[in-house]
Amino acid sequence: MKTFVVVTKPVKHSSAGIIARERYLKSESHPNHTNTEAIFDVVGNEATSKRIIVAGEQYKLNKMLSNNRRGRQLSSFAMEYCLTLPKPYRPTREQWRSIVKDCCIALADLLKLTGSDRKEFFSLVRGVCHQQKTASDHCHLLVSKIVNGKVLRDLQRKNSTALLKQAFTAAVSTHVGISIDDYKPHQLNRGKRLEKWQYESRKIEDLQKESQKLVNKLEKQIERWELALENSDIKQLRRQRNRIEKTFSGLDGELENSALSSRIDSILNR
């Protein structure tokens, strides 16, 4: 184990997705929070989530007014990062705030944000901590993908998650005094059963492998579509376009390969 666990996912369904996550994160009655001892704000509040929604909706409106129909419509306004510490580690509220601050600074540096963009970025970060009775304490971070009318596409790339894992691990060492080298798995006679953080980590790896399979499938379908275009085969063009759209939907519209994404946009918007 080289770093503590960070689980990454886009918040889907535009404004409705942000509203749903805000309600979930602060809900003490949700079935998933049966063993949750405390829920508290680390950074921002409900108003922060509203600002993330406004930033996203304003971006969509401006794109419509500019008559720019290139690319797919933005369906995700934020990324969610779950920073998780294994039991029995439990930072205080102030320690979590310091940890999250360091993580956000690391992200802003990676994105090369300066001036008003950097200030706006920090104002659009929402953090909520869940302290658990029997599971690991963790902090959910909602980070806006829209800053001053620009989409921060690098937030959803693998290097952002990798950097955040390193920043999180370093911040825990700095503010809590816990080194990753000091951690020893808390087994409690569990035999070969995985701890929750191990399960989540392997689950993420499996999802990444599945996504890569879909990307490879997409590339082959695009090659068949381009061949059909050269041969003016209308029937094959329609068949491959439908297959590309179906495969792409399995990726939830998220592609790290910008070149491939552009090829798909040109096909689906043709």
C-alpha positions as CSV (number, residue, x, y, z in Angstrom):
1,M,0.0,0.0,0.0
2,K,1.7,3.2,-1.3
3,T,-1.0,5.7,-0.7
4,F,-4.3,6.0,1.2
5,V,-7.4,5.4,-0.8
6,V,-9.1,8.0,-3.1
7,V,-12.2,6.9,-5.0
8,T,-13.1,9.1,-8.0
9,K,-16.3,9.4,-10.0
10,P,-18.1,12.1,-12.0
11,V,-21.4,13.5,-10.6
12,K,-23.8,12.7,-13.3
13,H,-27.2,14.2,-14.3
14,S,-26.2,17.9,-14.2
15,S,-28.0,19.9,-11.5
16,A,-30.2,17.0,-10.4
17,G,-27.0,15.0,-9.7
18,I,-25.5,17.8,-7.5
19,I,-28.7,18.1,-5.5
20,A,-28.9,14.4,-5.0
21,R,-25.4,14.2,-3.7
22,E,-25.8,17.1,-1.4
23,R,-28.9,15.5,0.2
24,Y,-27.1,12.1,0.4
25,L,-24.0,13.5,2.0
26,K,-25.9,15.3,4.8
27,S,-28.6,12.7,5.4
28,E,-28.4,11.1,8.8
29,S,-31.4,8.9,8.0
30,H,-30.1,7.3,4.8
31,P,-29.8,3.5,5.0
32,N,-26.1,3.7,4.1
33,H,-25.5,5.9,7.2
34,T,-26.9,3.5,9.8
35,N,-23.4,3.1,11.3
36,T,-22.4,6.7,10.9
37,E,-21.6,8.5,14.2
38,A,-21.2,12.0,12.9
39,I,-21.6,14.0,9.6
40,F,-20.1,17.4,9.4
41,D,-19.0,20.1,6.9
42,V,-15.3,20.2,6.2
43,V,-15.4,22.9,3.5
44,G,-18.3,24.9,2.1
45,N,-22.0,24.2,2.7
46,E,-25.3,23.8,0.8
47,A,-24.8,27.2,-0.8
48,T,-21.5,25.9,-2.3
49,S,-23.4,23.1,-4.1
50,K,-25.8,25.7,-5.4
51,R,-22.9,27.7,-6.8
52,I,-21.6,24.6,-8.5
53,I,-25.0,24.2,-10.1
54,V,-25.1,27.9,-11.2
55,A,-21.7,27.6,-12.8
56,G,-22.7,24.5,-14.7
57,E,-26.1,25.9,-15.9
58,Q,-24.5,29.2,-16.9
59,Y,-21.9,27.3,-19.0
60,K,-24.7,25.4,-20.8
61,L,-26.7,28.5,-21.4
62,N,-23.7,30.4,-22.8
63,K,-22.9,27.5,-25.1
64,M,-26.5,27.5,-26.4
65,L,-26.4,31.3,-27.0
66,S,-23.2,31.0,-28.9
67,N,-24.7,28.5,-31.3
68,N,-21.8,26.2,-30.6
69,R,-23.1,22.7,-31.0
70,R,-19.7,21.0,-31.3
71,G,-19.2,18.1,-28.9
72,R,-21.6,16.4,-26.5
73,Q,-23.8,18.4,-24.1
74,L,-22.2,18.7,-20.6
75,S,-24.0,16.3,-18.3
76,S,-21.6,16.3,-15.3
77,F,-21.0,19.6,-13.4
78,A,-18.6,18.2,-10.8
79,M,-16.2,15.4,-9.8
80,E,-16.5,13.6,-6.5
81,Y,-13.5,12.3,-4.6
82,C,-13.9,10.1,-1.6
83,L,-10.8,10.4,0.7
84,T,-10.7,7.3,3.0
85,L,-8.6,6.4,6.0
86,P,-8.5,2.9,7.3
87,K,-9.6,2.2,10.9
88,P,-8.7,3.2,13.6
89,Y,-7.5,6.5,12.2
90,R,-9.8,9.4,13.0
91,P,-8.7,13.0,12.3
92,T,-10.4,15.9,14.0
93,R,-12.5,18.4,12.2
94,E,-9.7,20.9,12.0
95,Q,-7.3,18.2,10.8
96,W,-9.7,17.2,8.0
97,R,-9.9,20.9,7.0
98,S,-6.1,21.1,6.8
99,I,-6.0,17.8,4.8
100,V,-8.6,19.0,2.3
101,K,-6.9,22.4,2.0
102,D,-3.6,20.7,1.0
103,C,-5.4,18.4,-1.5
104,C,-7.2,21.3,-3.2
105,I,-4.0,23.3,-3.5
106,A,-2.4,20.3,-5.1
107,L,-5.3,20.0,-7.6
108,A,-5.2,23.8,-8.4
109,D,-1.4,23.5,-9.0
110,L,-1.9,20.5,-11.3
111,L,-4.6,22.5,-13.3
112,K,-2.2,25.5,-13.4
113,L,-5.0,27.8,-12.1
114,T,-3.9,31.3,-11.2
115,G,-5.6,34.6,-10.3
116,S,-9.4,34.8,-10.4
117,D,-9.6,31.2,-11.8
118,R,-7.8,29.8,-8.7
119,K,-9.9,31.8,-6.3
120,E,-13.1,30.7,-8.1
121,F,-11.9,27.1,-8.0
122,F,-11.5,27.1,-4.2
123,S,-15.0,28.7,-3.8
124,L,-16.5,25.7,-5.7
125,V,-15.3,22.9,-3.5
126,R,-17.7,21.1,-1.2
127,G,-16.5,18.7,1.5
128,V,-18.4,16.6,4.0
129,C,-16.9,14.1,6.5
130,H,-18.6,10.9,7.6
131,Q,-17.3,9.4,10.9
132,Q,-18.2,5.7,11.1
133,K,-18.7,3.3,14.0
134,T,-17.6,0.1,12.3
135,A,-16.1,1.3,9.0
136,S,-13.5,3.8,7.8
137,D,-13.9,7.5,8.3
138,H,-13.9,9.3,5.0
139,C,-14.4,12.7,3.4
140,H,-16.5,13.4,0.2
141,L,-15.2,16.2,-2.0
142,L,-17.4,17.7,-4.7
143,V,-15.2,19.7,-7.0
144,S,-16.8,21.9,-9.8
145,K,-15.7,21.0,-13.3
146,I,-16.7,24.6,-14.4
147,V,-14.6,27.5,-13.4
148,N,-15.1,31.0,-14.9
149,G,-16.9,29.5,-17.8
150,K,-14.2,26.9,-18.6
151,V,-14.4,23.1,-18.3
152,L,-11.6,21.6,-16.2
153,R,-11.4,18.4,-18.2
154,D,-8.2,17.3,-16.5
155,L,-10.1,16.8,-13.2
156,Q,-11.4,13.5,-14.6
157,R,-8.1,12.2,-15.9
158,K,-6.1,9.5,-14.1
159,N,-3.2,11.8,-13.3
160,S,-5.5,14.0,-11.1
161,T,-6.5,11.0,-9.0
162,A,-2.9,9.8,-8.8
163,L,-1.8,13.3,-7.6
164,L,-4.7,13.5,-5.2
165,K,-3.7,10.2,-3.6
166,Q,-0.2,11.4,-3.1
167,A,-1.4,14.8,-1.7
168,F,-3.9,13.1,0.6
169,T,-1.2,10.7,2.0
170,A,1.3,13.5,2.5
171,A,-1.4,15.7,4.2
172,V,-2.3,13.0,6.6
173,S,1.3,12.6,7.5
174,T,1.7,16.3,8.0
175,H,-1.4,17.1,9.9
176,V,-2.3,13.9,11.7
177,G,1.2,12.4,12.1
178,I,0.4,9.2,10.4
179,S,2.8,7.7,7.8
180,I,1.6,5.3,5.2
181,D,4.6,3.1,6.2
182,D,3.2,2.9,9.8
183,Y,-0.2,1.4,8.7
184,K,-0.8,-2.2,9.3
185,P,-4.1,-3.8,8.1
186,H,-6.8,-4.2,10.8
187,Q,-7.7,-7.8,10.4
188,L,-9.8,-8.8,13.4
189,N,-9.6,-12.5,12.5
190,R,-11.1,-11.9,9.1
191,G,-9.0,-14.5,7.4
192,K,-8.9,-13.9,3.6
193,R,-11.8,-11.4,3.6
194,L,-10.9,-8.0,2.2
195,E,-11.1,-4.8,4.2
196,K,-13.5,-2.2,2.8
197,W,-10.7,0.0,1.4
198,Q,-9.1,-3.0,-0.3
199,Y,-12.5,-3.9,-1.8
200,E,-13.1,-0.4,-3.1
201,S,-9.6,-0.2,-4.6
202,R,-10.0,-3.5,-6.5
203,K,-13.4,-2.5,-7.6
204,I,-12.0,0.7,-9.1
205,E,-9.3,-1.3,-10.9
206,D,-11.9,-3.7,-12.4
207,L,-14.0,-0.7,-13.6
208,Q,-10.9,0.8,-15.2
209,K,-10.2,-2.5,-17.0
210,E,-13.8,-2.7,-18.2
211,S,-13.6,0.9,-19.5
212,Q,-10.5,0.1,-21.5
213,K,-12.3,-2.9,-23.1
214,L,-15.1,-0.5,-24.2
215,V,-12.5,2.0,-25.5
216,N,-10.9,-0.8,-27.6
217,K,-14.3,-1.8,-28.9
218,L,-15.1,1.8,-29.8
219,E,-11.9,2.1,-31.8
220,K,-12.8,-1.0,-33.9
221,Q,-16.3,0.3,-34.5
222,I,-15.0,3.7,-35.6
223,E,-12.6,2.0,-38.1
224,R,-15.6,0.0,-39.5
225,W,-17.6,3.2,-39.8
226,E,-14.8,5.1,-41.6
227,L,-14.5,2.2,-44.0
228,A,-18.2,2.3,-44.7
229,L,-17.9,6.0,-45.3
230,E,-15.2,5.5,-47.9
231,N,-17.4,2.8,-49.6
232,S,-20.5,4.9,-49.4
233,D,-22.2,2.0,-47.6
234,I,-25.2,3.8,-46.0
235,K,-26.6,0.7,-44.3
236,Q,-23.2,-0.1,-42.7
237,L,-22.8,3.6,-41.7
238,R,-26.1,3.5,-39.8
239,R,-25.3,0.1,-38.2
240,Q,-21.9,1.2,-36.9
241,R,-23.2,4.6,-35.8
242,N,-25.8,2.9,-33.6
243,R,-23.2,0.5,-32.2
244,I,-20.8,3.4,-31.5
245,E,-23.5,5.3,-29.7
246,K,-24.4,2.3,-27.6
247,T,-20.8,1.5,-26.6
248,F,-20.1,5.2,-25.8
249,S,-23.1,5.3,-23.5
250,G,-21.5,2.5,-21.5
251,L,-18.6,4.9,-20.7
252,D,-21.1,7.4,-19.3
253,G,-19.8,10.0,-21.8
254,E,-16.4,10.1,-20.1
255,L,-13.3,9.7,-22.3
256,E,-9.7,10.6,-21.4
257,N,-8.6,10.3,-25.0
258,S,-9.5,13.7,-26.5
259,A,-8.7,12.7,-30.0
260,L,-11.0,9.6,-29.9
261,S,-13.7,11.7,-28.2
262,S,-13.5,14.2,-31.1
263,R,-13.9,11.4,-33.7
264,I,-16.9,10.1,-31.8
265,D,-18.5,13.6,-31.6
266,S,-18.1,14.1,-35.4
267,I,-19.8,10.7,-36.0
268,L,-22.7,11.2,-33.6
269,N,-23.3,14.8,-34.6
270,R,-23.1,14.0,-38.4
